[in-house]
Structure formats: C-alpha cells, structure tokens
Amino acid sequence: MSQNKQPHGLRVDRALLIGVEIASDKKFLSLENSLAELRRLADTAGFEVVGELTQKLSRPNSKTFIGTGKVKEMKSLAEELLADVVLFDDELSPRHQRELEELIKQDIRIIDRTALILDIFAQHANTREGSLQVELAQYEYRLPRLTKAWTHLVRQAGGGGGRTGGTAGVGLRGPGETQLEVDRRDIRRRISHLKDELEKVRAHRQRHRSRRKETNIPIVSLVGYTNAGKSTLLNQLSDADVYVANKLFATLDPTTRRVELADGQQILITDTVGFIQNLPTTLVAAFRATLEEIAEADLLLHVVDVTHPQALIQAEAVHNTLEDIEADGIPSIPVLNKIDRLRNPDGAQTALETYPNAVAISALKGDGIDDLLQTIKSRLYESYEPIQVEIPYNLGSLISLFHEEGQVDQVENRYEGVFIQGRLPVRYLTKYKPYLVDGFVPN
C-alpha cells in the first residue's frame, strides 16, 4: 500500500509497472534498479503498485513500444489486478501512447515515466514560480498528446490541488479534463504566456544574484540525486526548517540560507531540486531559472547517498545533468551522506577511497559536519585555481580584484582588454567565467 495518506473514503489508484530493456539504450540503471526507482516514483505520486512486467527488446515496437504478445499480457494482468493505471519506465511517443490506449480499451490509463515525474513535480510545487515551471513543462509535454487519457493530471493526491495566482484558472496539478477541447493554438498561446512570465522570474533572479555577488559572499549550491539528503544537510548547516521527507523530489523550490564559517567568514548555501536519471528535458527547460542558481554558484556540494547500491551511477547521472546546464566546470566537493546507516563501520573509509577529495558525513546526526565546513572554507578561501582571462578595459574593478586577491603570472594589454594569467581563490572564479580565454578550462 502506498505510504501517501488519501482523504477518507478515496481509494488509492492501483498501478501496474512496465519495464523495458532496449539493447540500444544507454540507461544508467539496470532494468531491475530502474524499476525499483519507478516503484518509488509511483509511491511518491500516491499510487499503490500491484504488479510489474518486464521485457527485453533489441528495439521498441514501432506501434506499441512493447511487443504485441506483451501488450496482451499487460492487458490481461491489468484487468486481473484491477489496475487503474499502467506506468511505463520510459517516455512513450505520442503514437505509442495512442496505440496502447486503443488496444487496452478500458478505464485504465497509460502513463509514462515523464508524465509521472511531471505529476510529482506538480504535487510539490508550493510557490507561484514552481507552479508556472511545472505547468509549462506539462503543457509542452501534453501538446502532441491530446487524448482522453489526461484525466490523471487532475487526481487529487493527498487532497491537494489548490489554485495558484496568475495561472488563468488552471489548478495546481496542471491541465485537466476541462482543457481537453482546447485546441493547439490556445495551448501554444498559453505556453508563450508562461514563458514570458518565467522570463520575468529569470530576470528577477538574475538581479537578485547580482546583488548577492556584490556582497562578495561566496555562494555554495547543493546538488545531488533526489533523496540524497540535500535538504537535511541544509537544515543541519543553517538551522533552517526546510521540508524533509523520505520521498523523491520532496522539495522543488530553491532555498538559500546564510552560514558562518570559522573566523567569522560567511557563505550562502542554496538547496535546489534533486536530479534523477533521464530528467525530462521539458522540466530542465522549464526550470532553467531555478537551475541557473546552480550554474552561478562559486562551489558545489555534490551530496551522494553513500548507502545506495547504485551510488556511483547516481553520481554519474548528476554529473551529466550538470553538463547539460553547463555547471560541470564549477569546483565541487563530493559529500558522502548517511554514513550513520552504514552497516560496516569501515564503510565510510572505503567510500572515501572511491570518491577522491570527498567528505563523509551524516546530515541527520551531524557527524562530519565540522570537517565539511573546514573543507568548504579551505576550497573557498585558501585554494587557488589556475585561470586565463581577457577582461574588458571598462571593468577595472575586476582587473583590480585579480591583482588584489589573486596570484598574477602574466599580464598583457590586448586590443579588446587586459589578458591575465594566474591563480584565483575559488570563490572568485564565477566572476571571471564570462571572460575566460577560449579553450581554457579551469581545474
């Protein structure tokens, strides 16, 4: 039974999971582990998982994604288990979804992995910005899939689903049955409006970040796979009161807190949305303003659930997402979390040997937090990174800052600006990122 509490008298939707291993696909997780993750996603969304089917294929069936025999087996099992939904652990094309819905011919909904994640994000969007981002992602995903099967977007999991300001009457959970007859032109108009609204949010965030940078207080962003413990770590470091739950994507909206290091030095720590394998591209695009909080950081704390059997694979998925948002060049510290749950007392040391330059902690218990703070201080204030930049002449403050805080090896006056090669404290690297000499990548 799902752990999510439903309003009294409402039955929890029953879900049949479908996992497919495609020979040509490059998934991070094995079929078994990916299905286990889908199971957790389903639980987070408020479903009760009642069964699962798997299939290995050289390539997807052009009409139904899975083989025709497996479709019959899926239909029979769904009826036998009284399933309300069939959840696919892949993103289905519009054609795949239409064909499957036609073949199943029941009040059984076909939902793919992307739609499930979008639904979870809709449940957890607590601010106007979050609601706008999720609504945009849902509409862009929904546009080529206008069918009668979209009623799952108005499921009121946990009794939620209020209305948010500025969303033109659309409920928190996103587009629903009342929009089924809205034509593509109206939906595109809505998408355009949402993008305009989010561009305003992005501009506001950029102004806010600029003001923060003027204070010269370093910005540290927490990144990691969903449920790695980022919010728990933020609470531990800053005595914040960020919502924490043993669920995927428990928090979406970025939270920033001030933290004081030894000797009175201060930093700003920002917690952002967790990552997951194959994070839907519509979500990455819609959450651009939020994800830019990561890309503008001076230092990343990459939180890893060291107790997870697929920890290394999850870390790789995070790194790939950082590449997608062009944040992979930011200095980072691997933070191995949940060491209090390791059965083997020597497990933390073994993990540290696997992750170079990592710090082992328990965000819940507070173990290793002093070491982490000292490492943050060392990286931000005591470590210097090599850098080559060409700074425009009108930015004299940046040129002066390099000479005052950095170690200058070479200076050359060029046509468009001052070329400087040397080393800078990590906390200043992002200030100079726009002026990096082509082809030079900081360590």
N, C-alpha and C positions, 0 to 999 in steps of 0.2 A: 504493500500500500504506500502511496506517495506520502511523504512526510509533510506536505503542504496541507494546512488546515483549510477545509472548504466550509462555506456557510452551511449552517444546519439545514438538512433536507436536500442539499445538492449532491448528486453523485459525481465522483471523480471520473474524468474521462479515462477510458482504458486504451492503452497503446500497444500495438504490435510493432516491433523494431525490425528493420530490414537492413542488413549489412552486406555490401558487395565488395569483393576484392577484384579490382581491374588490373590486369598484368601491366598495362602501360602507365598506370597512375603512380605518382611518387608521393604517397602519403607518409607522414612522419610516423604514425602509429600503425601497428599491426591491425588486422581485421578484428581480432579479439579485443585489443585495448581500445580501438576506436569505438567499438560497440559499447564497451564499458563507459566511455565518455558520453556517448549518446544517451545511455541509460541515466547518467547524472543530469544531463541537459533536460531530459524528459521529466525527471523528478523535480528539478528546479522550476520547470514550466507548469507543474501541477498535474502531470499525468501519472497514472498507475500503469507501470509496464507489466503486461500479462504474457508476453512471449516474444520470441525473436526467430528470424530466419536469416540464413546466410547463403551466399553463392559466390563462386569464383568464376570469373569470365576473362577471356582474352580481350574482349572489348564490349561495351554496352550494346544491348539490343537497340536498333535504330528507332523502334516504335515504343517499346515498353521498358527500356533500360535493363530490366532483368529478363531472363528467358521466358518463353511462353509457358513452359511447364511450371516454372517457379511462380508465375502470375496466378495460375490455377491453385497452386499450393497455398499461396498467400491469401487468396480469396477464401478458400475453404477454412484455413486456420483462423482468419479474422472473424469469420462467422461463428466458428466453434467457440472461440474465446470471448465472443461478444465485444469485440474491439470497436471503439468509436473512431479511432484514427490509426493510420499506418504511417510510421515515421521512417523515412529513408535517411541513411547516414551519408548521403551525397546530395549535391544540388541537382535537382531534376530540371531538364529543359522544359519549356512550356509544352512541347509536343509530348514528351514522356508523361507529364502530369495529366494532360488531357486524355491520352490513351488509357492510362491506368484508371482514371476516374470513370471512363466509359465502360471499361471491362468489369470493374468491381460492382457497378450499378447498385449500390446500397447507400444507406446513410452513413457510410464510412468515409472519412476524409483522408486524402493523401497529402501529407505534409513532408517537405524535405528538410534537410539539416539547416539550410539557410533561413527558411521561414520560421523554424523552431527557435533559432538564435534571435531572430528579429522579434519574435513574440516575447522572449525572455527579457530582451532589452526594453521592450515596451512596458513590461510589468515594473521594471526597476528605474524607469526614467522619472525622477522626482522633481526636476526643475523644468522651466519653460524651454531652456536650451536643449536639455536632454530629450524632451518630448518632440521638439522640432527636428532634431537629428534623426530620431527613430522614425518619425512619420515620413521624413524624406526617404530614408532607406526602404521603408515598407512600400511607398508608392512606386519608387523606381524598380523594386523587385516585382511589384504587382502588375505594373503596366502591361507587360506582354503575357500576363497570365490571368486575364479577366475571365473567370469562370464562376460557376455557382458554388464552388467549394471553398470560398473565402470566409465562411462563417466562423472559422477558428480564431479569426482576429478580434472577435468580439466576445470570446469566452471571458468570463469574469472570474479569473483565478483568484482565490482568496478574498473575493468580494471587492476587488479593486476596480479600477476603470473609471475614475472621475473625469472631469473635463478640465482642460488647461486653457489659460488665456492665450488669445492670438492664434488658435488653431482652427478657426472657422467652423466650430461645432463638431469637430472630429474628436471622438473620445480618446482617452489616454492610450488605449490598446491599439489604436490605429484605424485604418479604413475598415469598414464593416459592411454588413448586408445593405444598409441604406445607401451605399455608394455603388452597388453592383451595376446600376444602369448609367452611371456617369461615363461619358464617352472619353476617348483618349485625349481629345483636345482639352477638355476640362481638367483631366488629371495632369496633363503637361503644364497647364496654366498653374495648377496648384504646386507642382514641382518647382516651377520657376519662382513662384512666390516664396516657397520655403527656402530656396537657395538664396534669394535676396535677403531674407530675414537672417539666415545663418551667416551671410557675408557681413552683415552688421555686427553680429556676435563676434565674428572673427576679427573685425576691425577693432571692436571694443577690447577684446583680449589682447590684441597686439599693443594697443595703447597702454593697457594695464601692465603688460610685460615690460614695455619700455620704461614706465615709471619705476617698476621694481628694479630694473637694471641700473637706473640712475643712482640707486642707493648703494650700488656695489656690493649688495648682499648676494652671495652665491645661491643659485637655485639648483636643488637636487631633486630629481624625479625618480619615483619608484616605478619600476616596470617589472613585469613577470607574467607567467602563465596564470590564468584565472584560478582563484582559490589557493594561491601560493602563500598568502598571508600578508599581502602588502598593507591592507587597512589595519590589521592588527599591529604591524610594525609602526605605522604612523601613529597609532594610539600610544604605543609604548614609548616612542621617541618624544612625543609632544604633549602627552596627557590630553590628546584630542578625544572626541567622542564620536568617531566615525562608525557607522553601522557595520557590524561584522557578522557574517553567518557562514556556516559550512555549506555553501551553495556556490554554484558557478555564477559569475557576474553579479555578485551581491551589491556592488557599488559601481555606478557608472560616472557620476558627475565628479569632476576633479575637485580635490580638497587641498588647500595649501595651509601649512602651519609653520610658525617660526620656531626654530630650535636653537638653543645656545650650546656652543661647544666649550671646551676648556679655554681658560684665559679670556672669556667673555666674547669670543668670536661667534657670529651668528650665521645661520643659514636658513633658507626657506625650503621646506620639503613638500613636494606635491605628489599626491596619490592620484593615479588615473585608472582608466578602465583596464581590466586584465585582458591578456591575449589568449588565443586558442588556435589550434591548428586550422588552417583554411578559414581564417576570419573572413566573413563575407566582404567582397570588395565594395558593395553598396554601403556597408557600415563604415569601412575605412574611409571612404569618400565623405560620407555624411558627418563623421566625427573628426573631420580634418581640423577644425578649430580647437577641439579638445586635444587631439594628438600632437598639435603644434606645441602644447605645453611641454611635451617630452623633447621635441626637436630643438627647443630653445634652452634646454637645461645645460648647466655647466658640468654636471656629473650625474650619472645614472646609478641607481642601486638596483641591480638585477636580482630580484628575490626568487629563489628556487626552493621548491618543496623537496628537500633532500630525502624525505621518506617515500616519495613517489617512485614506483618501479620504473617509470619512464621519464625520470627527471632530466636526463641528458637530452632526450628527444624533445621534451617540452622546452628546454633552454634553447635548442636549435630553432624551434618554431618562433620563439620570442625574437631571436636574433634576425630571422627572416622578416618578421614584421617591422623591426627597427630599420632594416634595409629599405623596406617599402616606403617608409615615411622619412627616409634619409636622415636617420638618427643613429646609424650604426657607427659613425665616426666619433661620437661623444665618449669621453673617458667613462669607464664604468667599473663598479666593484661588484663581483659576484657575492651575493648574500645567501648562505645556505641556511634555510629556516627549518624549524620544527625538530631541532636536534633532541629536544626533550622526549620525542616519540620514537627515537631510535632504540631498537631492542638491544643492539650491541653497543656497549659503552665506547668501544673504539671506532664506531661507525663514523663519528664526526671527523676524526683524523683521517680516515680512509677517504671520506668525501672531499676533504681539503686537498688531498693529494691529486684528486681527479680534476678539481677546479683550481687552476693556478691563481694566486693572489686573492683567494676568497676569504670571507669571514664567516665562521659558523655561529649561529645564534638560535635562541628560542624567543621569537617575538612575543609569545604568550607569557612565558615565565620571566623574561628579562635576561636570560643567560647570554653572555657575549655582547651585550649592548654597549658596554664601555669600550670594548675592543673595536666595535663598529664605528663608534663616534671618533675614536682616535684615528682610525683608518681614513674616515671622511676628512678629518682635519689635515692629516698628512697629505692626502691627494689634492685637496683644495689649496692649502696654504704653504705646503713645504715641497711638493713635487713640481718639477718644471718639465714642460713638453717642448720638443723642437718645433719650430714653425717658420714659414716663409710667407711674407705678406707684402702687398703693394697697396699702401694707404693713400687715398686722395689727399692732395695738399690742403684742402679745406677742412680736413678732420685732424687738426693739430692736436686736439685733446687725446686722440688715440695714439698719435705718434709720441706724445709726451709720456703717456701712460706706459708704453712699451719700454721707454728709456728708464722710467722711474721704478717700475716693478719687475721688468724682465732682465734677461742677460743678452745683450746685443753682441752679435759676432760680426755682422756686416751691415752697412748702410749705403744705399746708392740712390741718388736723385735721378728719377726717370721722368719721361715725358708726362705720364699721367699721375704720377705720385711718387712717394718715397718707398723704395724697396728695403725691407728689413728682414734679416735672417738672424735667428737667435732662439731663445727659450723663454717661455712664459709660464707663470703659475696656472694650473689647470682652471682655476676659477675665472680666468680672463679669456680663455680660448674662444668661447662663443661670440664674444665681442668682435673678434677678428675673423670669424668664419667667412663673412662676405668678401673678404679681401685676400683670401688665400691665393697664392700663386698657382696657376693652372698646373695640374699634375702633381701637386704636393698634397699629401695626406698626413695629418698629424697622427702620432702614435696612439 
